[in-house]
């Protein structure tokens, strides 16, 4: 199965643990696509930096646009106002980290 890796920036005044972030992401996906749609996404949290508010997730390449749409609907995490932005997308982790390093 081909995969895509997404670098995400969590824009919020608060800091969130990885579980809180994942709960918000799964909730958004389930709300938009239901359990069947969510099962096709193959979402995995690869890396999470609580201090910088950065996350890396892995998804099935055919479901990339669905995940991007679900991310756009996140307005709060753990009942606190927040937004999540996609910084970069890549087919490999190595290239993703390289892209993120050169853009910041």
C-alpha positions as CSV (number, residue, x, y, z in Angstrom):
1,X,0.0,0.0,0.0
2,X,1.3,3.4,-0.9
3,X,1.3,6.0,1.8
4,X,1.6,9.7,2.2
5,X,3.2,11.5,5.1
6,X,1.8,14.9,6.3
7,X,3.6,17.4,8.5
8,X,1.0,19.3,10.5
9,X,1.2,22.5,12.6
10,X,-1.2,22.8,15.6
11,X,-2.1,26.5,16.0
12,X,-3.3,27.0,19.6
13,X,-2.4,28.9,22.7
14,X,-2.4,25.6,24.7
15,X,-0.1,22.7,24.3
16,X,-1.8,19.3,23.8
17,X,-0.6,15.8,24.4
18,X,-0.5,13.4,21.4
19,X,-3.6,11.5,22.5
20,X,-5.7,14.7,22.7
21,X,-4.6,15.7,19.1
22,X,-5.3,12.2,17.8
23,X,-8.7,12.1,19.4
24,X,-9.6,15.4,17.7
25,X,-8.3,14.2,14.4
26,X,-10.2,10.9,14.6
27,X,-13.3,12.7,15.7
28,X,-13.2,15.0,12.6
29,X,-12.6,12.0,10.3
30,X,-15.5,10.0,11.8
31,X,-17.8,13.0,11.7
32,X,-17.2,13.5,8.0
33,X,-16.8,9.9,6.7
34,X,-18.2,7.6,9.3
35,X,-16.5,4.4,10.5
36,X,-16.2,2.8,7.0
37,X,-14.5,5.9,5.6
38,X,-12.2,6.2,8.6
39,X,-11.2,2.5,8.3
40,X,-9.9,3.2,4.7
41,X,-7.7,6.0,5.8
42,X,-5.1,3.9,7.7
43,X,-4.1,6.8,9.9
44,X,-1.0,6.5,12.1
45,X,0.8,9.1,14.2
46,X,4.5,8.9,13.3
47,X,5.9,11.8,15.3
48,X,4.6,14.4,17.7
49,X,6.4,17.4,19.2
50,X,4.2,18.9,22.0
51,X,6.5,21.9,22.6
52,X,6.6,23.0,18.9
53,X,3.0,21.9,18.1
54,X,4.2,19.8,15.2
55,X,2.9,16.4,14.2
56,X,3.7,13.9,11.4
57,X,0.9,11.4,10.3
58,X,0.8,8.6,7.8
59,X,-2.2,8.0,5.6
60,X,-3.2,5.8,2.6
61,X,-2.3,7.8,-0.5
62,X,-5.8,7.3,-2.0
63,X,-7.4,9.0,1.1
64,X,-5.1,12.1,1.3
65,X,-7.7,14.6,0.2
66,X,-10.2,13.2,2.7
67,X,-7.7,13.6,5.5
68,X,-6.9,17.2,4.4
69,X,-10.6,18.0,4.5
70,X,-11.0,16.5,7.9
71,X,-8.0,18.4,9.2
72,X,-9.6,21.7,8.0
73,X,-12.7,21.0,10.1
74,X,-10.8,20.9,13.4
75,X,-11.7,24.0,15.4
76,X,-11.0,22.8,18.9
77,X,-8.9,20.2,20.6
78,X,-9.9,19.1,24.1
79,X,-12.6,21.8,24.1
80,X,-10.0,24.6,23.6
81,X,-9.9,26.7,20.4
82,X,-7.3,25.5,17.9
83,X,-6.6,24.9,14.3
84,X,-4.4,22.4,12.4
85,X,-2.6,23.3,9.2
86,X,-0.9,21.0,6.7
87,X,2.7,22.2,6.3
88,X,4.0,19.7,3.8
89,X,3.0,16.3,2.2
90,X,5.5,13.7,0.9
91,X,5.7,10.1,-0.1
92,X,8.6,9.3,2.3
93,X,9.5,10.4,5.8
94,X,13.1,11.4,4.7
95,X,11.8,13.8,2.0
96,X,9.1,15.2,4.4
97,X,11.7,16.0,7.1
98,X,13.9,17.6,4.4
99,X,11.1,19.7,3.1
100,X,10.1,20.9,6.5
101,X,13.7,21.7,7.5
102,X,14.2,23.8,4.3
103,X,10.9,25.7,4.6
104,X,11.5,26.9,8.2
